[in-house]
Amino acid sequence: MSKKIAFLCLAAFQLAGCETPRPIPIALHSGPESSKVRFDVQLDGGWIDLYPQEDCNGGVPVAQHRMQTLVEITKGTPPPRADMLNPPAPNARYVSEYAFRPKQVLNFSVHGGRNCIGGASFQLEPGQQYEIQLNGSLREGCAVSISTLSQKAGAVERARKRNIQELVCTK
């Protein structure tokens, strides 16, 4: 009986955001050649996990629209930012940005209930900025878009990332 209670307590701590943070599983980097990625979750209850370049185990949540995020916000932990083009609103709770060492493979998965689960991977190009957005609804399914961001004539342009099949999950 005590093992069940200990397990329930551990699960409660994790849901409350009390777990020990795990490091991002690919190399972070700063400088003009770094590859910047924005993870944006607009799906209630959805999240995006990042995985090591050479493995599909040990995923780490990088953006989530769950209770844990609200707990982190109330603790005063702001989401990470990487000074990307067209920045999100300062109070955007479910958006995080990271600057990575270029030429790495970015492996990620998306989760949004039983109607939405999947993932993709691609190589990060030097100096490129990417936006990975998860949106939709738990009832109808979800969609993931992967875009590159660039600045032309003072405006930010989004272009769909080529050589990646966008993930679309429906019932």
VENVEN-V509661 format. One record per residue. RES is the residue in three letters. SS is DSSP state (alpha for helix, beta for strand, coil for the rest). PHI is phi in radians with two decimals (none if undefined). NEAR is the number of other C-alpha atoms within 10 Angstrom. Layout:
res,ss,phi,near
RES,SS,PHI,NEAR
RES,SS,PHI,NEAR
This chain:
res,ss,phi,near
MET,coil,none,5
SER,alpha,-1.17,7
LYS,alpha,-1.15,8
LYS,alpha,-1.13,9
ILE,alpha,-1.13,10
ALA,alpha,-1.07,11
PHE,alpha,-1.09,11
LEU,alpha,-1.11,12
CYS,alpha,-1.13,12
LEU,alpha,-1.08,14
ALA,alpha,-1.09,13
ALA,alpha,-1.12,13
PHE,alpha,-1.09,13
GLN,alpha,-1.16,13
LEU,alpha,-1.13,15
ALA,coil,-1.45,15
GLY,coil,1.47,16
CYS,coil,-1.66,14
GLU,coil,-1.38,13
THR,coil,-1.23,7
PRO,coil,-1.11,9
ARG,coil,-1.74,10
PRO,coil,-1.23,8
ILE,coil,-1.07,18
PRO,coil,-1.44,17
ILE,coil,-2.25,17
ALA,coil,-1.22,13
LEU,beta,-1.40,14
HIS,coil,-2.77,15
SER,coil,-2.18,13
GLY,coil,2.14,10
PRO,coil,-1.15,11
GLU,coil,-1.54,15
SER,coil,-1.14,21
SER,beta,-1.74,25
LYS,beta,-1.84,30
VAL,beta,-2.33,24
ARG,beta,-1.82,28
PHE,beta,-1.86,22
ASP,beta,-2.23,26
VAL,beta,-1.93,28
GLN,coil,-1.90,19
LEU,coil,-1.71,23
ASP,coil,-0.93,17
GLY,coil,1.39,15
GLY,coil,-1.58,24
TRP,beta,-2.75,24
ILE,beta,-2.12,25
ASP,beta,-1.89,19
LEU,beta,-1.94,24
TYR,beta,-2.07,21
PRO,coil,-1.03,19
GLN,coil,-1.02,17
GLU,coil,-1.86,12
ASP,coil,-2.62,10
CYS,coil,-1.98,12
ASN,coil,-2.01,9
GLY,coil,1.35,13
GLY,coil,-1.14,18
VAL,beta,-2.19,18
PRO,beta,-1.12,17
VAL,beta,-1.97,22
ALA,beta,-2.67,27
GLN,beta,-2.63,28
HIS,coil,-2.01,20
ARG,coil,-2.39,16
MET,alpha,-0.99,13
GLN,alpha,-1.01,17
THR,alpha,-1.11,20
LEU,alpha,-1.10,17
VAL,alpha,-1.13,15
GLU,alpha,-1.09,16
ILE,alpha,-1.09,14
THR,alpha,-1.17,10
LYS,coil,-1.40,10
GLY,coil,1.49,9
THR,coil,-1.56,11
PRO,coil,-1.32,15
PRO,coil,-1.12,19
PRO,coil,-1.15,14
ARG,coil,-2.25,17
ALA,coil,-2.18,16
ASP,coil,0.98,13
MET,coil,-1.53,18
LEU,coil,-1.10,16
ASN,coil,0.86,12
PRO,coil,-1.11,13
PRO,coil,-1.25,17
ALA,coil,-1.01,8
PRO,coil,-0.99,10
ASN,coil,-1.72,10
ALA,coil,-1.14,12
ARG,coil,-1.42,20
TYR,coil,-1.95,22
VAL,beta,-2.19,24
SER,beta,-2.31,20
GLU,beta,-2.31,22
TYR,beta,-2.39,22
ALA,beta,-1.86,25
PHE,beta,-1.95,25
ARG,coil,-1.14,20
PRO,coil,-1.18,20
LYS,coil,1.30,13
GLN,coil,-1.44,18
VAL,beta,-1.63,17
LEU,beta,-1.66,20
ASN,beta,-1.85,21
PHE,beta,-2.47,22
SER,beta,-2.25,19
VAL,beta,-2.10,25
HIS,beta,-2.42,20
GLY,coil,-2.75,27
GLY,coil,1.56,17
ARG,coil,-1.22,12
ASN,coil,-1.61,16
CYS,coil,-2.64,25
ILE,beta,-2.70,19
GLY,beta,2.97,14
GLY,beta,-3.06,17
ALA,beta,-2.77,15
SER,beta,-2.61,15
PHE,beta,-2.79,16
GLN,beta,-1.51,13
LEU,coil,-1.41,20
GLU,coil,-1.64,18
PRO,coil,-1.02,16
GLY,coil,1.26,15
GLN,coil,-1.49,17
GLN,beta,-2.03,21
TYR,beta,-2.22,24
GLU,beta,-2.27,21
ILE,beta,-1.97,18
GLN,beta,-2.14,20
LEU,beta,-1.93,28
ASN,beta,-2.53,17
GLY,beta,2.22,20
SER,beta,-2.47,19
LEU,coil,-1.07,18
ARG,coil,-1.33,13
GLU,coil,-1.67,11
GLY,beta,1.91,19
CYS,beta,-2.54,25
ALA,beta,-2.42,18
VAL,beta,-2.06,22
SER,beta,-2.04,17
ILE,beta,-2.13,22
SER,beta,-2.19,19
THR,beta,-1.77,17
LEU,beta,-1.95,22
SER,beta,-2.56,17
GLN,beta,-2.02,11
LYS,beta,-2.35,8
ALA,coil,0.93,6
GLY,coil,1.39,7
ALA,beta,-2.05,10
VAL,beta,-1.52,11
GLU,beta,-1.95,14
ARG,beta,-1.91,15
ALA,beta,-2.28,12
ARG,beta,-1.08,14
LYS,coil,-1.16,17
ARG,coil,-1.48,11
ASN,coil,1.13,7
ILE,coil,-2.35,12
GLN,coil,-1.47,13
GLU,coil,-1.15,15
LEU,coil,-1.49,19
VAL,beta,-2.25,16
CYS,beta,-1.98,17
THR,beta,-2.37,16
LYS,coil,-1.07,10
